[in-house]
């Protein structure tokens, strides 16, 4: 019997493991292993990526709360939309040119942030000027000191936040979000509220996007709430994307990744927690954004303040997390020294996640390095992972670098669980317990959504 809302009685999360399903999954895993070994022997990265895709879908199936309720159409269209978009961007001349132009436009846009930073911080705020200063003082090695994070990267977050506030004031972003939501509702049979949230997550952060559907959060079904959390885990915000570009990550690949991941988010959320109730907004797409700014100047000022808050949080987070990583590495180094093994957090992550990286199409020689970044993203955050990926651009195979760009493009990590429980829970206090129950599943679903995007990209590269 269908229910109208999910607020009265949450759907129980059944144990994902039943004997018959384990037999099927075991057989599928054995076949995937055989195919993977064959792909490794034949050196066929496309077969390698296909094997990885089946493994990812198998994991999602294994952790589903109700496997028999999984909507095959949602899964099929999720994959189709991702593949079609990837083909348009990565394989057609028009798509490549379009996103190359968009990428160049984003890079030029970020240059305006540099103008403001240079005015406040002088040459420290301009990467090009400061690079010349350091090269003149230290020779060719001085170029490595051209980027000063606090003076060149953090100001871009402030600028982009102000720009997005202006675009929302004029209704530009609402139009774009509505178009994406219509596509997902039409093809993937998602409710209006969850479609809007997924579309908003393409451009907004994991606590900002739910504001677009605030009136519906208290009465959302369990599956819808899972979609809201997963979309926040699997995407990044516009301001944060700007910082990654300054790390050396290609803008066109980041833009492609966040758009491709949108249908993948619905795919994974609906596999983990299939819809068994009747959403209130099924068949409708209505965007409600509270307009609090009196004019464009007020919008720019508000966006600047929000950007400053975000930039300070990012800077503080990097200081503490990188220091903690150094501390853990020192402890592991001491422990490894007692048993004559070279241990570090990076090496451990590389061992654990190397097979995952390889299954997405990464050449084996780069798999431990990319595996380390995948583990870093999950345990720490994507900002630390991207900051470590940027300097590796020349050392990695271009294919590995691009796949890593797609795989890391999301907020899925342990700290995001707390962020979402606090942020979304403040908007819908009656759902706080449900958010806590779904936290780990949402993190895993968001991670797998990013991996599906990366695997499809690896297949087409």
Helices and strands as residue ranges (DSSP letters): H 19-42, H 45-62, G 67-69, H 72-90, H 93-121, G 122-125, H 127-138, G 139-145, I 149-153, H 154-169, H 172-188, H 192-201, G 209-213, H 214-217, H 222-234, H 238-246, H 251-272, H 296-338, H 345-359, H 364-379, H 382-390, H 398-407, H 414-427, G 429-431, H 432-460
